Amino acid sequence: MRLTLVFILLLVLSAPASTAANAQIAVIDSGTAPLVVELAAWDVPGVTGLAWAGSRLAAATTGGVLLYDTDDWTEAPVVINPADAALDVILDANTFTLVYATTDTVVVLDLLTRREVNRLSGSAPIAFSPDGSTLAYSSGADSVVLWAMTAAAPRAVLVGHSDQITDVVFSPDGGSVATTSVDMTLRRWDAVSGEQTGFSRSRRHPLLCVEFSPGGWLLASGAEAGIVRLNNLAVDTERVLSRALRDNVTGIHFTPSGSLMLFTAGSSIFLWTTDASAATSVLVGHGGTVSAAVFNPSGTLIASAGTDETIRLWGVPE
């Protein structure tokens, strides 16, 4: 794996400055923990969200969506709708669909033709069902809309939260949706009927993010004040993974195998195994708050974005 990381590093450092400027190398953690290496960093003004599907990495920015070809980092990114300030972006590799959200609009595009398929009234957060057939997005207030991609009207509207929606995600089988809100609740819903099927409450802090494990039986959530919880849906138990992250936990993502997950809090990215009592590695490099971090489809790379207006690429051993 060391050889693989060196090879990737050489590829990135040999790329033109326009796609991988200001490359940096940093061994974040060694010894018994996984060795995570920062491979590159490049300037991207106003980047707020990331999505990685197949060989495409999409970045939501104030100047539209940037679409990178991760098979060839030397290629300049394709700029999509530069007049739209995108807050969030998602990709579906099966249907070749890209969706991004602005403050009041959700835009659906066909990646093959680069043409708009739909413009919907709504905002971030946004999510795709695993098969790409259903889009979930915030109404812009305290509800979530479920929209079948081939329909002309919403399939269901998830009503129950009393404050701003902060995150939405589908379960791996597509049968459930989980949402978090400033109202300090995490709710689960039937993805077809829209009926609420589960509920839990944070005692003191708004919930900011949520993510299912690839197996679907774990549900991780992050809150203000650095609190991370892990719900085991199979046995209906909840465990607090951390109360020690001083900053708000704003993002969670699992590797495809489910063996590792990352949390974003402040200017750092924390790597954690589900059975650990402390972070396995801490990735430090951003000069501002990390706005997004995602694993690639194989779980060997992490792309992160921050308010320091950079995207950074990290190598993760298998």
Disulfide bonds with the S-S distance in Angstrom:
none
